[in-house]
Each structure stands twice: as structure tokens, then as C-alpha cells.
Amino acid sequence: MPPASAPATTAAPSSRLLLWLVAIGFFMQALDATIINTALPAMAASLGESPLRMQSVVVGYSLTMAMLIPASGWLADRFGTRRVFMCAIAVFSLGSLACALAATLPTLVAARVVQGIGGALLLPVGRLAVLRTVPRGEFLQAMSFVAVPGLIGPLLGPTLGGWLVQAASWHWIFLINLPVGLVGLVATLRYMPDVRAPEQVRFDVAGYALLATAMVAISLAVEGSAQMGLGRGGGFVLAVFGLAALTVYWLHAARAQRPLFSPLLFRVRTLSVGLLGNLFCRLGSGAMPFLIPVSLQVSLGYTPLHAGLMMLPTALAGMAMKRGATPLILRFGYRNVLVVNTLIIGALMASFALAGPGTPIWLHVLLLSVFGAFNSLQFTAMNTITLKDLDGASASSGNSLLSMVQMLAMSLGVAVAGAVLAGFSDAFAAAGAGAAQRAFEATFTTVGLITMVSAVVFWHLPPQARVPELEGPEVSGQR
């Protein structure tokens, strides 16, 4: 097999340039999801906010991406891949500029939502263009090439964000997107094929509206109680409203001729358990990229650059574990791996509460590396078991549903962590200088326990599920 740097040696030059274009778009999306975490304390100081209440900046971006994933394929089919991809880059770049110019937290959150609208379309539309342009026999190799930036982005993001904050200011984590976006617009105009579906499929607008309403309401129920002062009553009302919208969607999908996601998908046991496990497990693991860099700076006194560098062991160990994941699943089976590994990950998350200002740096690095390795194994096992038993007709819809659940779970994970952190910060406010440290300790313990509970979900997997037959999101670069 040719190296990843030469994805399609037999393809036309325009096809190779298309792969580079899609890969760069994916890199922008993946980088922006992680580069901001190490900059949050500096952003909080600049905006006059508490660094312990900045989670809405992350939630707004990931929630918007989760909402738009189901609509991305229809938009590309309706308006053409070139036009939608260009609009995605333009909106992403304008959102980045708005983020850099934001002077208040609400303005920054609104700009992040705009940025998320563009970011949500980059990978799905680019992947669709590759699917319909690259020869079938070269598609897996092409998508493997496109997936590489999805691994590099999270690897570089925290360190680059920390360096930019120290060398310049937090505004530059957004401004660096502008020249890349300008080059992307020109390249899209020249090399992106304008692919459309031969027949227009009617989009399930009602189902999409119900699903989006449910996601926003449930997220606000968690986020709003801590961030917007809604109180328990307001949060409860929003949660009930979100669950009601989800119930109405289910009833609608059961009757609709072409629902957004067919209820028949959930008859596949591995898909149902995998999606539910993804959702609950990522409530904890999705919070860690937010909690760790902030705690290193606020609680342990690390500089932004040093906090970013401390995230490298997690990413490197995760990449190294990719090779060992499949043999472990083959040897022990999905259920055993996921149940045991979920308990290990939860315990590792809780163990971050034991790290204090006097903890040796080598112990920090060891803990982050071990967590990164087991977390990577968890992602690989969760993703592949979810899609393993889907047939060709339902694989595309199942993959889209999984991608949406992943992004939603990341959003909810950060929202839950932020709400828990805010609650413990208020509870320990009387502790004085040690309040932040105690709040982070309690939060790490809580998210670890939440993650461990999700092991109960994975216990319902078929005991014989063993061979990973489908590499859906792993091929696409989704973690």
C-alpha cells in the first residue's frame, strides 16, 4: 500500500488536489475543536469572566455541529458540493473573525455558533465529494489520507493554542483560520467538483426541527442552570420540553415515509447499545479535554503553553493504542473490552483528583498517557461495535446518526462538567485560596463515576460480538 502522503497515485492531479482540500478542511475543523481549551483562562481574564464558567464557548461550537450533521448530506445533494463547501469555508472563516473581535462572552458564544455552522459541513460534504469522485477501489485509501489531519488536529491543537496565547493573544487562535480559509476558497473554486444527487430526496424538515429542538433544549437544561441562572425549575422545564420533542420525533419517524433516522435502525441491538453507550460514556470522556487544560492552569499554576504541552502525551498514547485495539477486541470480545475498559477509564478520570501542585511532572505525564491509551481503545471499540451489524442500505444513515450522537455527547459532556464545576465552586467558595483545587477534585471524581455507570449499558452487548467488521467513523477520522 502506498504511503499516506500519496493517497492515489493513479488518480488525476485534480483528484489528488481534492483530497488535499478536503483534508485541510477537516484539519481546520479538528484543530478548532481542541485549540480553544488551553486558551479559556486567558479568554476569561480578557472578557472579565470566571475561567470556571467558560464552557459555553465549547458547548456552542460542538452543539451546533451536532445539529447540522443530519442536514449536511441533503444540502450537498440539493445545492452541490462545491457551493456548499465554499459556503462552509466562508462561514467558518467569518465566524473565526467574529470570535477574534468578540468583546463579551455572549458575543463570543454567538460567534462560535456561526463558526460551528461552517465547521459542521466541512467533513461530511468533503467526504461526499470524495465518495462520488474517487474510484471505488481507491476510496478507502483516499479516506484514510483525509482522516490523518483529524488525528493531527487534536494533537497540535492544545499546544498551538497555549503557544499563541503566550506569544501573542488568544485572538490569534481564531485569526490563523483566515489565511487558510482564503486559500481554501480559491482551491474549492478550482478543484472541488460540483456534485449533486441525480434525484432530489425530500428532506424530513419536521423531523429535523424536532430533533434539533430536543438537542438544544436538553443542552440548555444542563448549561442554563449554571450559566444563565435558570435555576432547577427552569432547567427541569427545558429538560421535559426536550424529552417531549424527542418523543414526538419518534412518533413522527414511525409514520413518515422518509424519516431523518428510521426507528428500524434501533432494531439492530449493537447499534442501540452502542449509541446509548457512546452517549453516556462520552459525558465523561468528552469533558476531559475541557477540564484538564483549565485545571492545569487555574488549579496547578501551569502556563498556557505548558498546559498545552501536557496534553501531548494523551494524544500520542491514543494514536499508539490504535494498533493494539483490534487484537484486544479479537481476543476478548467487544462486551468484555468495553465493560472493563469503561471502568478503567472512569477510575482514571477520578484519579486526576489526586493530582496537586506538589505532584511530580512525570506522574502527570504517566497519568495522561495511560488515560489517552485507554480512552483511544474505548473510542475504537464503541465506534466499530455501533456500526458492525448494519447492512449496506442502513450503514450511511447509521454512520450519520453515530456522528451526531458523538458531537452531542461531547457538547453535553462539557455542559455537565461545567455545571458540576460551577456547583462545586460555589459550594467550596468559603475555602478561600483552595476553593478551585477542591472544586476540580470533586468534578473529576464526579465525571469519573458518571463514566463508570455507563459500563452497565455495554453489558447488554451480545457476548459473541467479537470481530470488528466495519470501520465507519474511524475511517472518517471521527474519534
PLY file of the C-alpha trace (Angstrom):
ply
format ascii 1.0
element vertex 479
property float x
property float y
property float z
element edge 478
property int vertex1
property int vertex2
end_header
0.00 0.00 0.00
1.37 3.46 -0.84
2.20 5.81 2.00
-0.47 8.12 3.32
1.23 11.11 1.72
0.45 9.75 -1.72
-3.15 8.66 -1.49
-3.97 7.96 -5.09
-1.04 7.69 -7.42
-3.20 6.61 -10.34
-5.72 9.42 -9.89
-5.73 12.62 -11.89
-3.91 15.61 -10.37
-7.28 17.27 -9.72
-8.37 14.24 -7.65
-5.21 14.41 -5.56
-5.74 18.13 -5.00
-9.33 17.42 -3.99
-8.07 15.06 -1.28
-5.69 17.73 0.00
-8.51 20.28 0.02
-10.85 18.02 2.00
-8.00 17.05 4.35
-7.20 20.70 5.08
-10.88 21.43 5.71
-11.03 18.53 8.15
-7.84 19.76 9.81
-9.39 23.21 10.36
-12.45 21.62 11.93
-10.50 19.22 14.15
-7.95 21.85 15.19
-10.59 24.36 16.19
-12.34 21.83 18.40
-9.24 21.50 20.63
-7.14 24.65 20.20
-9.52 26.70 22.33
-9.30 24.62 25.52
-5.89 25.87 26.66
-6.89 29.46 25.86
-10.04 29.51 28.02
-8.42 31.02 31.18
-6.80 33.81 29.12
-10.08 34.44 27.32
-11.90 34.59 30.65
-9.44 37.16 32.01
-9.80 39.28 28.87
-13.61 39.16 28.92
-13.92 39.68 32.67
-15.39 36.22 33.30
-14.54 33.34 35.61
-12.43 30.65 33.90
-14.62 28.06 35.63
-17.68 29.26 33.68
-16.33 29.34 30.12
-17.76 26.01 28.99
-20.43 27.67 26.83
-17.71 28.65 24.35
-17.03 24.95 23.76
-20.66 23.82 24.03
-21.92 26.32 21.45
-19.49 25.03 18.82
-19.98 21.29 19.34
-23.76 21.50 19.77
-24.09 23.44 16.50
-22.03 20.80 14.72
-24.22 18.03 16.14
-27.35 19.80 14.92
-26.12 20.29 11.35
-24.63 16.85 10.70
-28.00 15.29 9.69
-28.65 18.08 7.17
-25.20 18.14 5.55
-25.81 15.38 3.00
-29.12 16.84 1.85
-27.61 20.32 1.49
-24.81 18.95 -0.69
-27.27 16.99 -2.84
-29.57 19.99 -3.17
-27.09 22.80 -3.82
-23.97 20.95 -4.99
-20.78 20.04 -3.15
-18.76 22.98 -4.50
-21.25 25.65 -3.45
-21.88 24.15 -0.01
-18.18 23.55 0.67
-17.36 27.14 -0.32
-20.13 28.45 1.91
-18.88 26.27 4.76
-15.34 27.68 4.49
-16.66 31.24 4.19
-18.97 30.90 7.20
-16.25 29.18 9.24
-13.77 31.97 8.41
-16.26 34.77 9.14
-17.16 33.06 12.40
-13.46 32.91 13.28
-13.11 36.64 12.61
-16.17 37.35 14.75
-14.67 35.25 17.57
-11.45 37.26 17.45
-13.39 40.54 17.60
-15.74 39.46 20.41
-15.61 41.70 23.47
-18.13 39.86 25.66
-18.84 36.22 26.46
-22.33 36.16 24.83
-20.87 37.66 21.65
-18.10 35.06 21.64
-20.58 32.22 22.11
-22.71 33.55 19.23
-19.62 33.75 17.02
-18.69 30.18 17.96
-22.15 29.07 16.84
-21.52 30.70 13.44
-18.13 29.01 13.30
-19.77 25.69 14.14
-22.23 26.07 11.25
-19.33 26.19 8.81
-17.28 23.55 10.61
-20.15 21.06 10.67
-20.32 20.95 6.88
-16.62 20.69 6.05
-16.03 16.97 6.61
-19.40 15.46 5.55
-19.59 17.47 2.31
-15.93 16.92 1.53
-16.28 13.20 2.21
-19.30 13.09 -0.12
-17.31 14.78 -2.89
-14.53 12.22 -2.48
-17.02 9.34 -2.46
-18.55 10.45 -5.76
-15.29 11.41 -7.46
-12.59 8.92 -6.43
-12.77 5.42 -8.00
-14.43 2.90 -5.70
-11.29 0.81 -5.35
-9.32 3.82 -4.06
-11.97 5.22 -1.71
-10.72 3.54 1.49
-7.16 4.69 0.80
-8.37 8.20 -0.01
-10.43 8.49 3.17
-7.55 7.13 5.24
-5.46 10.01 3.88
-8.21 12.52 4.67
-8.51 11.09 8.21
-4.87 11.83 9.10
-5.48 15.56 9.75
-8.31 14.55 12.07
-5.67 12.90 14.25
-3.07 15.67 13.85
-5.53 18.47 14.70
-6.26 17.28 18.26
-2.55 16.51 18.68
-1.41 20.05 17.80
-4.45 22.00 18.99
-3.81 22.36 22.74
-0.09 23.09 22.33
-0.61 25.55 19.47
-3.37 27.26 21.43
-1.16 27.60 24.50
1.76 28.94 22.45
-0.39 31.52 20.66
-1.84 32.75 23.96
1.65 33.26 25.40
3.37 34.54 22.27
0.56 36.86 21.12
-3.00 36.71 22.49
-5.99 34.38 22.47
-7.42 36.23 19.46
-4.85 34.55 17.22
-6.28 31.08 17.75
-9.12 32.32 15.55
-7.23 34.70 13.25
-4.97 31.92 11.96
-8.04 30.45 10.25
-8.43 33.45 7.94
-5.48 32.90 5.53
-6.20 29.16 5.48
-9.83 29.90 4.69
-8.89 32.28 1.87
-6.66 29.65 0.26
-9.43 27.10 0.76
-11.97 29.27 -1.05
-9.70 29.65 -4.09
-8.86 25.94 -4.10
-12.54 24.97 -3.79
-13.44 27.12 -6.77
-10.76 25.42 -8.86
-10.65 21.81 -7.68
-13.89 20.90 -5.89
-16.29 19.03 -8.23
-19.86 20.32 -8.27
-21.56 17.02 -7.49
-25.33 16.79 -6.99
-27.70 13.89 -6.48
-29.37 12.74 -9.72
-32.72 12.66 -7.89
-33.69 15.02 -5.10
-34.86 13.24 -1.97
-37.32 15.18 0.15
-35.73 16.30 3.38
-37.55 15.49 6.63
-37.88 19.10 7.78
-40.35 18.32 10.56
-38.20 15.51 11.94
-35.07 17.64 11.76
-36.77 20.52 13.59
-37.97 18.19 16.35
-34.55 16.58 16.76
-32.72 19.92 16.77
-35.20 21.33 19.30
-34.65 18.34 21.57
-30.85 18.71 21.42
-30.90 22.44 22.14
-33.46 22.18 24.96
-31.64 19.36 26.76
-28.28 21.12 26.38
-29.71 24.38 27.71
-31.29 22.49 30.60
-27.81 21.41 31.68
-25.94 24.54 30.64
-28.55 27.08 31.66
-28.83 26.02 35.28
-25.21 27.03 35.86
-24.55 29.60 33.15
-27.80 31.54 32.72
-29.19 31.37 36.24
-32.32 29.47 35.24
-32.39 27.55 38.49
-33.57 24.00 38.98
-37.13 24.80 37.94
-36.15 26.36 34.62
-33.70 23.58 33.88
-36.32 20.95 34.65
-38.87 22.59 32.33
-36.32 22.72 29.49
-35.36 19.08 30.05
-39.00 17.96 29.95
-39.56 20.04 26.82
-36.52 18.46 25.15
-37.61 14.93 26.04
-41.12 15.71 24.78
-39.69 16.90 21.45
-37.66 13.68 21.24
-40.79 11.60 21.90
-42.76 13.47 19.24
-39.89 12.89 16.79
-40.05 9.15 17.47
-43.80 9.12 16.77
-43.26 11.20 13.64
-40.45 8.95 12.37
-42.62 5.86 12.85
-45.20 7.29 10.43
-43.05 9.28 7.99
-42.22 7.76 4.61
-38.62 9.01 4.64
-37.72 9.94 8.23
-34.43 11.56 9.11
-33.43 8.44 11.05
-35.69 5.43 10.77
-36.78 3.72 14.02
-35.99 0.45 12.24
-32.30 1.23 12.80
-32.76 0.65 16.51
-33.83 -2.93 15.96
-30.12 -3.65 15.48
-29.05 -4.43 19.03
-25.41 -3.45 18.63
-26.42 -0.07 17.19
-28.87 0.69 20.02
-26.47 -0.32 22.77
-23.52 1.31 21.01
-25.32 4.65 20.62
-26.52 4.67 24.22
-23.08 3.67 25.46
-21.45 6.35 23.30
-23.77 8.97 24.75
-23.26 8.14 28.42
-19.57 7.27 28.24
-18.72 10.47 26.35
-20.46 12.53 29.02
-17.28 11.86 30.97
-14.61 11.48 28.30
-15.95 14.47 26.36
-15.45 16.64 29.43
-11.76 15.81 29.91
-10.29 17.91 27.04
-12.07 20.86 28.65
-11.32 20.07 32.30
-7.64 19.06 32.10
-6.12 22.19 30.45
-8.22 24.54 32.58
-7.38 22.72 35.82
-3.67 22.66 34.98
-3.69 26.45 34.69
-6.27 27.54 37.27
-5.59 24.94 39.95
-1.96 23.89 39.43
-0.47 27.13 38.09
0.73 25.93 34.68
1.28 28.44 31.89
-0.93 28.08 28.77
1.99 26.66 26.77
2.94 24.15 29.45
-0.70 23.11 29.83
-0.89 22.55 26.08
2.32 20.53 26.07
0.94 18.35 28.86
-1.85 17.26 26.52
0.63 15.79 24.01
1.13 12.51 25.93
-2.62 11.91 25.86
-2.84 12.33 22.08
0.36 10.38 21.33
-0.63 7.46 23.56
-4.05 7.45 21.91
-2.52 7.19 18.45
-0.19 4.41 19.60
-3.11 2.41 21.00
-4.88 2.38 17.61
-2.69 -0.55 16.50
-3.38 -2.58 19.61
-7.13 -2.02 19.77
-8.18 -4.60 17.17
-6.11 -7.51 18.61
-7.56 -6.81 22.07
-11.12 -6.84 20.72
-10.44 -10.02 18.77
-9.01 -11.69 21.86
-11.57 -10.67 24.50
-14.66 -9.57 22.55
-16.46 -6.25 22.47
-18.51 -6.68 25.63
-15.61 -7.65 27.86
-13.36 -4.92 26.45
-15.96 -2.17 26.76
-17.21 -3.11 30.23
-13.73 -3.45 31.75
-12.25 -0.52 29.83
-15.13 1.77 30.81
-14.49 1.03 34.48
-10.77 1.67 34.00
-11.39 4.99 32.23
-13.79 6.12 34.95
-11.23 5.26 37.62
-8.51 7.12 35.70
-10.72 10.20 35.41
-11.39 10.14 39.14
-7.66 9.70 39.82
-6.99 13.16 38.36
-8.48 14.43 41.64
-5.36 13.13 43.41
-3.00 15.35 41.40
-2.00 18.50 43.25
0.59 21.28 42.99
3.21 19.01 44.55
2.67 16.08 42.18
5.85 15.32 40.15
5.55 16.17 36.47
6.50 12.62 35.43
3.47 11.34 37.32
1.24 13.82 35.50
2.66 12.66 32.16
2.21 8.99 33.10
-1.41 9.52 34.14
-2.21 11.49 30.98
-0.54 8.85 28.79
-2.37 5.93 30.38
-5.66 7.80 30.13
-5.03 8.61 26.46
-4.30 4.98 25.61
-7.38 3.53 27.32
-9.57 6.35 26.00
-8.44 5.59 22.44
-9.28 1.90 22.91
-12.71 2.94 24.14
-13.41 5.13 21.11
-12.33 2.44 18.66
-14.44 -0.25 20.32
-17.52 1.97 20.74
-17.45 3.22 17.15
-16.96 -0.12 15.46
-19.48 -2.11 17.53
-22.14 0.53 16.84
-21.90 0.10 13.06
-20.74 -3.52 12.90
-24.08 -5.19 12.13
-25.61 -2.61 9.78
-26.20 -3.65 6.17
-25.30 -1.52 3.16
-28.72 0.13 2.97
-28.60 1.42 6.55
-24.85 1.97 7.01
-24.91 5.58 5.76
-27.83 6.58 7.99
-26.30 4.76 10.96
-22.94 6.47 10.42
-24.61 9.89 10.30
-26.58 9.10 13.46
-23.42 7.98 15.25
-21.56 11.15 14.22
-24.44 13.27 15.53
-24.55 11.40 18.84
-20.77 11.75 19.23
-20.88 15.53 18.82
-23.97 15.84 21.01
-22.32 13.77 23.74
-19.19 15.94 23.58
-21.38 19.04 23.96
-23.34 17.54 26.85
-20.13 16.29 28.47
-18.66 19.79 28.60
-22.01 21.23 29.72
-22.31 18.67 32.53
-18.69 19.22 33.61
-19.19 22.99 33.58
-22.39 22.75 35.61
-20.79 20.38 38.14
-17.67 22.56 38.36
-19.76 25.69 38.91
-21.78 23.95 41.60
-18.72 22.75 43.48
-17.05 26.17 43.06
-19.99 27.78 44.84
-20.03 25.05 47.48
-16.31 25.45 48.24
-16.24 29.25 47.92
-15.61 29.61 51.65
-12.40 27.57 51.34
-10.56 30.65 50.06
-7.43 30.02 48.02
-8.01 26.27 47.85
-11.56 26.52 46.51
-10.64 25.99 42.85
-8.47 22.98 43.65
-11.22 21.32 45.69
-13.84 22.09 43.03
-11.74 20.41 40.33
-11.07 17.40 42.56
-14.79 16.90 43.15
-15.58 17.42 39.46
-13.03 14.86 38.25
-14.43 12.36 40.74
-17.99 13.03 39.59
-17.33 12.66 35.85
-15.35 9.51 36.58
-18.30 7.98 38.42
-20.68 9.00 35.60
-18.44 7.23 33.11
-18.21 4.07 35.21
-22.01 3.82 35.33
-22.08 3.55 31.51
-20.42 0.13 31.84
-23.90 -1.17 32.66
-25.00 -0.19 29.14
-22.19 -2.11 27.45
-23.01 -5.23 29.49
-26.10 -5.59 27.27
-23.97 -6.22 24.17
-24.13 -9.74 22.70
-21.35 -11.82 24.33
-20.33 -13.25 20.94
-19.73 -9.84 19.30
-16.04 -10.02 18.57
-14.81 -9.22 15.08
-14.74 -5.53 14.08
-16.08 -5.72 10.54
-16.76 -2.06 9.84
-14.53 0.93 10.44
-17.03 3.73 9.84
-16.06 6.77 11.90
-12.51 5.52 12.31
-12.05 5.80 8.57
-13.59 9.24 8.54
-11.39 10.40 11.35
-14.09 10.68 13.97
-12.75 9.65 17.34
0 1
1 2
2 3
3 4
4 5
5 6
6 7
7 8
8 9
9 10
10 11
11 12
12 13
13 14
14 15
15 16
16 17
17 18
18 19
19 20
20 21
21 22
22 23
23 24
24 25
25 26
26 27
27 28
28 29
29 30
30 31
31 32
32 33
33 34
34 35
35 36
36 37
37 38
38 39
39 40
40 41
41 42
42 43
43 44
44 45
45 46
46 47
47 48
48 49
49 50
50 51
51 52
52 53
53 54
54 55
55 56
56 57
57 58
58 59
59 60
60 61
61 62
62 63
63 64
64 65
65 66
66 67
67 68
68 69
69 70
70 71
71 72
72 73
73 74
74 75
75 76
76 77
77 78
78 79
79 80
80 81
81 82
82 83
83 84
84 85
85 86
86 87
87 88
88 89
89 90
90 91
91 92
92 93
93 94
94 95
95 96
96 97
97 98
98 99
99 100
100 101
101 102
102 103
103 104
104 105
105 106
106 107
107 108
108 109
109 110
110 111
111 112
112 113
113 114
114 115
115 116
116 117
117 118
118 119
119 120
120 121
121 122
122 123
123 124
124 125
125 126
126 127
127 128
128 129
129 130
130 131
131 132
132 133
133 134
134 135
135 136
136 137
137 138
138 139
139 140
140 141
141 142
142 143
143 144
144 145
145 146
146 147
147 148
148 149
149 150
150 151
151 152
152 153
153 154
154 155
155 156
156 157
157 158
158 159
159 160
160 161
161 162
162 163
163 164
164 165
165 166
166 167
167 168
168 169
169 170
170 171
171 172
172 173
173 174
174 175
175 176
176 177
177 178
178 179
179 180
180 181
181 182
182 183
183 184
184 185
185 186
186 187
187 188
188 189
189 190
190 191
191 192
192 193
193 194
194 195
195 196
196 197
197 198
198 199
199 200
200 201
201 202
202 203
203 204
204 205
205 206
206 207
207 208
208 209
209 210
210 211
211 212
212 213
213 214
214 215
215 216
216 217
217 218
218 219
219 220
220 221
221 222
222 223
223 224
224 225
225 226
226 227
227 228
228 229
229 230
230 231
231 232
232 233
233 234
234 235
235 236
236 237
237 238
238 239
239 240
240 241
241 242
242 243
243 244
244 245
245 246
246 247
247 248
248 249
249 250
250 251
251 252
252 253
253 254
254 255
255 256
256 257
257 258
258 259
259 260
260 261
261 262
262 263
263 264
264 265
265 266
266 267
267 268
268 269
269 270
270 271
271 272
272 273
273 274
274 275
275 276
276 277
277 278
278 279
279 280
280 281
281 282
282 283
283 284
284 285
285 286
286 287
287 288
288 289
289 290
290 291
291 292
292 293
293 294
294 295
295 296
296 297
297 298
298 299
299 300
300 301
301 302
302 303
303 304
304 305
305 306
306 307
307 308
308 309
309 310
310 311
311 312
312 313
313 314
314 315
315 316
316 317
317 318
318 319
319 320
320 321
321 322
322 323
323 324
324 325
325 326
326 327
327 328
328 329
329 330
330 331
331 332
332 333
333 334
334 335
335 336
336 337
337 338
338 339
339 340
340 341
341 342
342 343
343 344
344 345
345 346
346 347
347 348
348 349
349 350
350 351
351 352
352 353
353 354
354 355
355 356
356 357
357 358
358 359
359 360
360 361
361 362
362 363
363 364
364 365
365 366
366 367
367 368
368 369
369 370
370 371
371 372
372 373
373 374
374 375
375 376
376 377
377 378
378 379
379 380
380 381
381 382
382 383
383 384
384 385
385 386
386 387
387 388
388 389
389 390
390 391
391 392
392 393
393 394
394 395
395 396
396 397
397 398
398 399
399 400
400 401
401 402
402 403
403 404
404 405
405 406
406 407
407 408
408 409
409 410
410 411
411 412
412 413
413 414
414 415
415 416
416 417
417 418
418 419
419 420
420 421
421 422
422 423
423 424
424 425
425 426
426 427
427 428
428 429
429 430
430 431
431 432
432 433
433 434
434 435
435 436
436 437
437 438
438 439
439 440
440 441
441 442
442 443
443 444
444 445
445 446
446 447
447 448
448 449
449 450
450 451
451 452
452 453
453 454
454 455
455 456
456 457
457 458
458 459
459 460
460 461
461 462
462 463
463 464
464 465
465 466
466 467
467 468
468 469
469 470
470 471
471 472
472 473
473 474
474 475
475 476
476 477
477 478
